[in-house]
Amino acid sequence: MNAASATWEPKIVAFLCHWCSYAGADLAGISRLQYPPNVRVVRVPCSGAVNPIYILKALQRGADGVLVSGCHPGDCHYLAGNLVARRKFALLKRLLEQVGIEEQRVQFSWVSAAEGQKFADVIRKVVGDVKALGPAGFLSKAGRASCP
Amino acid sequence: MTANLRETAARLLAEGTVQLVLGWERGTSPLRTTPLFARAPGDAERLVYDPTCDHNLSGYLGRLKEGRVALVARPCEARALVEQVRENRIARDRVLAIGLPCSGMISRRALASRLADRVIREGRLAGDRLVVAGDGWQEEFPWAEVRDPACQGCRLPDPGIYWLAPEASAPPEGDRFARLEARSLLSPERRREEFRQAAERCISCYACRQACPLCDCAECFTDRAAPALLGPTADPSEAMLFHLVRAMHLAGRCVDCGACARACPVGVDLRHLHLALEREGAERFDHRPGVDPAARPLVGSFRPEDREEFIL
């Protein structure tokens, strides 16, 4: 799989919080909204439960981009999980910048259970951004660039 | 200074004020020191203190069994001590910090690069010059040239938590974040290349982790078998993941003592990762590591008004 290939499609791993964004994705589906099929969803209890190593590991195992999405501030099922996550992600962004990983490879969003349309829009944006960047490859492990 | 330190340590041990004095003694090679665990007043005679004392001693505090210990502390040890107290790894009243002034530590790498392959048989610091000698040769270097780059720009606040306060030492000149300013001009490609080269050189010995006074999890994520977060291969991506996750774990905790870079056997220096996170913590979240033992942790706490312009 290389950038020159006209048929290349990015693989995006999306960590969605169970209480908001996962339900938002569900709503997008129920509402028959169209969005690119490049995203592989991993349901997590809370955006605050997303350890940065999950994100890095996804990139290592062949993801071209990662999205983490949780509840809007104030809506967290665990009260403040998303606020803790917000800090962690701000720091992770700065760290990835230092090692030259493009900003759009790892993105964050707040999507509530009522925002099916926003979920579709976010996916469209992330897939478009990563497509423009091309395959990741930098962190990926030789010979193991294959998440299904 | 050394005589004073020995006398103080011997007295503390003889009086029974502390059961252990943690300091440095001469190592077996020239310009080398090794940590000294002085348990009897007589041991205090072996204490030394000079710029070759480059281990950060605070890393030992969490595992000591002694009831009360005295720590020979430069500002680097003192800041790490603050972080350890903050994280409840050791009770503050168990440690007497014997404060010492510091004018920076030696960079063996800088020295080695100036000596090519010549072997040092003898070395000492004379005023502001470092004198080294070997078989049939002797050479002098200005101290500033062979001082650790970590120390060149040391402007770190001294937490001032000493039991015996140091005489004031002139802080070295320079801006600690200057290195990041220079890096901000590098293209992403250049940064990736730099990081890849560091990861290829890294032999995953984890000496950086072992030397770090704050990398003291009971079980490191690198050693965990279930889930195995790092694979058993020598692929550079494993080293990249290790260094990135280590930087995240030290965010808001790293006191920038430089022990990791000095401990590295293959010359990997990724301190700019920690420094970038420290600056982000300071600018964005008003967090300064190693200063306030009552501070909230940087990662794991929040303010409702934290900025979130990067979130879609």
Boltz contact constraints between the chains, C-beta under 6 A:
constraints:
  - contact:
      token1: [A, 52]
      token2: [B, 248]
      max_distance: 6.0
  - contact:
      token1: [A, 53]
      token2: [B, 229]
      max_distance: 6.0
  - contact:
      token1: [A, 53]
      token2: [B, 245]
      max_distance: 6.0
  - contact:
      token1: [A, 56]
      token2: [B, 241]
      max_distance: 6.0
  - contact:
      token1: [A, 56]
      token2: [B, 244]
      max_distance: 6.0
  - contact:
      token1: [A, 60]
      token2: [B, 237]
      max_distance: 6.0
  - contact:
      token1: [A, 83]
      token2: [B, 302]
      max_distance: 6.0
  - contact:
      token1: [A, 84]
      token2: [B, 302]
      max_distance: 6.0
  - contact:
      token1: [A, 86]
      token2: [B, 306]
      max_distance: 6.0
  - contact:
      token1: [A, 86]
      token2: [B, 308]
      max_distance: 6.0
  - contact:
      token1: [A, 87]
      token2: [B, 302]
      max_distance: 6.0
  - contact:
      token1: [A, 88]
      token2: [B, 299]
      max_distance: 6.0
  - contact:
      token1: [A, 91]
      token2: [B, 251]
      max_distance: 6.0
  - contact:
      token1: [A, 91]
      token2: [B, 277]
      max_distance: 6.0
  - contact:
      token1: [A, 91]
      token2: [B, 280]
      max_distance: 6.0
  - contact:
      token1: [A, 93]
      token2: [B, 310]
      max_distance: 6.0
  - contact:
      token1: [A, 94]
      token2: [B, 276]
      max_distance: 6.0
  - contact:
      token1: [A, 94]
      token2: [B, 280]
      max_distance: 6.0
  - contact:
      token1: [A, 95]
      token2: [B, 247]
      max_distance: 6.0
  - contact:
      token1: [A, 98]
      token2: [B, 273]
      max_distance: 6.0
  - contact:
      token1: [A, 98]
      token2: [B, 276]
      max_distance: 6.0
  - contact:
      token1: [A, 99]
      token2: [B, 191]
      max_distance: 6.0
  - contact:
      token1: [A, 99]
      token2: [B, 195]
      max_distance: 6.0
  - contact:
      token1: [A, 100]
      token2: [B, 188]
      max_distance: 6.0
  - contact:
      token1: [A, 100]
      token2: [B, 191]
      max_distance: 6.0
  - contact:
      token1: [A, 100]
      token2: [B, 192]
      max_distance: 6.0
  - contact:
      token1: [A, 108]
      token2: [B, 311]
      max_distance: 6.0
  - contact:
      token1: [A, 109]
      token2: [B, 312]
      max_distance: 6.0
  - contact:
      token1: [A, 110]
      token2: [B, 311]
      max_distance: 6.0
  - contact:
      token1: [A, 122]
      token2: [B, 312]
      max_distance: 6.0
  - contact:
      token1: [A, 138]
      token2: [B, 192]
      max_distance: 6.0
  - contact:
      token1: [A, 139]
      token2: [B, 237]
      max_distance: 6.0
  - contact:
      token1: [A, 139]
      token2: [B, 240]
      max_distance: 6.0
  - contact:
      token1: [A, 141]
      token2: [B, 235]
      max_distance: 6.0
  - contact:
      token1: [A, 141]
      token2: [B, 237]
      max_distance: 6.0
  - contact:
      token1: [A, 142]
      token2: [B, 235]
      max_distance: 6.0
